[in-house]
């Protein structure tokens, strides 16, 4: 009996602690949720200075003291000679580096548009933009907007180079093909010029459990296929027709950007490693983004441009229920939409 009493007391204390913890966490989350979302800010980092620091450190480690002194002496002599001859210092052109790592819903395009807008305000005609792109594709409207953002760079008269180190497939390739010059690593996945749409159907499960589902629409093709209702052949045919139309638009867009490529040969939904992609005309050269950046150092000033948004407490803790719910709904909606 005494054991049961002590055990009950222990359980009561444990429950009290849990309830107290939940109340405290709920209070924190409630207060944090009322905070305004952090304002975004543009971060511009000199990659040229980083490369200089790396070079300097490597020389300190690898060269002996005599070699370091000799190198320093030669550099000092060279600088002195330049000042003596009063050689004009040529203004270096700049290489701006952007990173785009796309998800299924392409929400990263919101940061991309901010970065590009900032660049267009400061870039000169002799400058160049390098986008390090990584994406396996996603929703049509998201990647269509992302490709349009990259076109803004070209319309401004700036050279646009896109480097694919890992993958640019489907919607990712839709973005990549906009480049004036498209480079890829040897084993990066390139291509997948096709359209995919899929969704589950629970109608049979509902019928089995005597659950009725009603759906009312205005417009013959307002809804072709449904997740819970009973689908028919007419709806399926219309759905396939819509997919084919999007595929044609996708092919036309790629062909407009790379007219010398045999679009019918590559628009099969297949993807290839970089080596094969170059043979098919999907990319212009084989190289990594790192090698491309180094090839412009030190002749150019190289800058990384990134737009970031500070997260509030709730978002950092991952306890923003509204954000989670929105993402779940977005994913569910996307399953019933067309995507690259």
N, C-alpha and C positions, 0 to 999 in steps of 0.2 A: 504493500500500500504506500509506504514511504517512497519507494522507487517511482511509482506512478505519479505521486505528488511532485517530486523533484523533476521528473521528466516533463510534466505539464507546465511547471514553472519555467523550465528551460525553453519549451516551445513558445510560451507566451512572450518571453523576453526576445526570442529570435524574431517573432512576428512583429513585435513593437519596433525593433531595429529596422526591419525591412520596410515597414510602413513609413517610419521616419525618413529613411533614405529616399524612398519614392517621393515623399512630400518635398524634400529639399531639392531633389533633382527636377521635379515638376516646376518648382518655384523658379529655379535657375533658368530652365528652358523657357518658361513663360516670359521672364524678364528679357531674356536674350532674343526671343522671337519678336519683341516689340522694337528692338534696335533696327535702325535703318541699315540696309545692305551697304557694305563698304563701297566707297567710290573707286572706280577703276583708275589706274595710273599707268603711264607709259614708262617703260624701263629701257634705256638705251645704254648698252655696254660696249666698250671698245675691245673688240677681239684682237685688234692690232697690238694693243698694249699687253694683252694676255700672252700673245705669241712672243712678244719681246721678252716678257718675264720668263717664259719657258726656256727660250734660247739662252738668256743670261744665266739661268740656274744650271742648265745643262753644261754650259761652258765652265762654270765654276766647279762642277763635279768631275767633268771629264778631262779638262785641260790642267796641266801642271802650272805652277806659279810662273815659271819663265814664259810659257806660252800665253798665259793670261796677260802678263805685262807687255809682251810683244804685240798682242792683239789690241790692247788698250792704247799703246803707243801709236800704232798705225791708224786707229780710229781718230785719235786726237790730232794727228798730223793731217788727216784727210779733212777734218772739220776746219782746221786752221787755214788750210789751203783754199777752201771754199770761201771763207770770210775774206781772205786776202784778194782773191780774184773777184770778190763781190758778185758771185754767180747768183742770179735770181732764183729764188726758191719756187719751183713749179708747184702750183696748187694741185694736190692729188685728188683724183676722182675717188668716189666712195662706193663701197660694196655693202649694201644693207642685207642682213640675213634674217629671215623670218622662219619660224617653225610652225608647221601645221600637222598635228597628229589627230586625224579625224575619227570620230565615233560614228555609230550607226545613224544617229539623228543629226549629225553635223552641227551640233550646237556651238562648236568651236569657231564657226564662221562669224559670230558676234565679236570675238576678239580680233579675228583677222581683219574685219572691216575697219576697226579702230586703228590697227597697225598700219594698214594701207592708207587710210585717210591722213594719218600723221606723216607718212613718207611723202605723199603727194604734195604736202605743204612745204617740205624742205628740200626735196631732191632736185638735182640739176640734170640737164640733158645728158651729161657725160657719166652720170652715176648708173649703177646697175642694182637690180634686186635679185637675190637668191632665196628661193623658198625651199626649205628642206621638208619634203612632203612624205607623209606616211598615212595611208588609209586603204582599207579593204572595201570601201564603199558604204552606201546607206541609202537614205530616203532621197527620192528624186528632187523634190523642191529644195532640200537643204544643200545638196551638192551642186544643183543648178545655180543657186545663189553664190556659193563659194567660187565656182568657175567665173561667174560674172565679176566678183570682186577682183580676181586676178586680171581680168581683162581691163580693168581700170588702169592698171599699171602700164599696159601696152598703149592704151589710148592716150596716156600722158606723154608718150614718146620715150619711155624708159625701157631699157633692155631687161627682159624677164628670163631668168634661168631657173629651172626647177630640177632639184636633185632628189632622186628616189634611192634611198639606201636599203629599204626593206620591201615595201609593197606600195603600189599605186594601181589598184584594181577597181574596175567598175566605176563608181562615182569618183574614186580617187584618180583614175586615169582621165576622167572627164576634166578634172582640174589640171592634171599634169600636161595634157595635150595643148593647153593654152600657151605654153612657154615658147619663147623665141628659140631657146635651146633646152632640150630635155636630156638629162644624163641619168644613168642608173648604174648601180653596182652590178657585178656579173650575175649574181644569184637573186637579185630582187625580183619579186613577182610583178609582172606588168601585163595589163590587158583586161580581160573579162568584160569586153564590150557587149553587154547584154542586160536584160531586165528580168528580175525575179519578183514574184508576188505569191505569197502563201498565207493561209489562215486555217485554223482548225474549225471543225464543225461538230457541235454537240447535240444536234437535233435528235439523233437516235437515242442518246443517253437521256434526254429530256422525256421522250416518248416512253421509254422503258420505265421511267419513274412517274408517269402520268402527270407531267408538268407541261402546261401549255405555254406557247410563246407567240406573241402577236407583234407584228411590225407593220406600220402604216406609212406609206410614202406617197408623195405627189410628184409625178414625173416618171415616165416609163422606166428609165434607167437610173433613178436616184440611188438604188441599191441593187447591184447585180448579184453578188454573193453575200451571204450572211453567216455569222458564227453560230447563231442559235436556231435560225429558221431552216426550212427545208429548201435546198438549192435545186435548180432545174437546169436542163441543158441550154435553154435560151440564155439564162444568166451566165452560165459558164462561157458560152461563145462570145458574149459581149465583153466579159472580163478578159478573155484572151485577145480580143480585138483591141482593147485599150492598151494591153501590154505591147502588142505589135506596133501600135502607133507611137508609143514612147520609145521603143527600140529604134524606129525609123528616125525620130528626132535626135536620139543619141548618136546614131551613125552619121547623120547629116552634120551634126555639130563637130564631131571628131574629124570628119573629112574636110570641113571648112578650115580647121586649124592645121591639118597635115594633108594637104591635097595630093601629095606625091605617093601617099600610102594606098595600097590596095585595100580599101575599106571592107569589101565583101569577104576578103580572105581572112581578115582579123576580127570581124564583128560576129564571131560565132559563140561568144561567151567563154571562150578558152582564155587561159593566161599562160605566159611563158617566162622563163628566167631572162635576166637582162641580156645575156649573150644572144639568145634566139630573138628576143624582142628587137634588138638592133638590126638583125638580118631582115626582119619583117618591116622595118621602118617605123616601129613604135617609139623608139628613142633615137637620139642623135649620136650619143657617145657613151662609152663605158667608163665610169669614174665614180668615186665616192664624193660626198659633199666635203669631206675633210681635205681631200686632194685638190678639189676645186678652190677651196678657200686658200690653201697654201700657195696655189699657183698665182694668186693675186697679192701675196705678201712678199715684200713690203711696198710694192709699187702703188698700192691703193690703201686708203684708210678703210678698215673693215669694222662694221658695227652690227651688233645684234639688237634687234628691235622686238620688244615683247610688251603686250598689254595684259595687265593682271588686275584682278579685283580682290580686295581684302574681304575675307569672310567674317561674319559675326560669330559670336560664341556658339550659338545653336548649330550653325553650319559646320563649325570646326568639330563639335562633338558628334556630329552626325545624327542629331536628335530633332531636326526640323521635320516634323510630321508632314507639313504641307509640301515641302520639297520632295520628300519620299513619295507621297501620294501622286504628285504631279508627274514624277518620273515613271511610276508604275502605269498611270493612265496613258502617258505618251508612248510607252513601249507597247501597250495593248492596242492603241490606235494605229501605230506603225505596222503592226502585224497584218492589218487589213488594208494597207496601202501598198502601192508599187514602190519598189526600191531597187537601186542599182547594185 
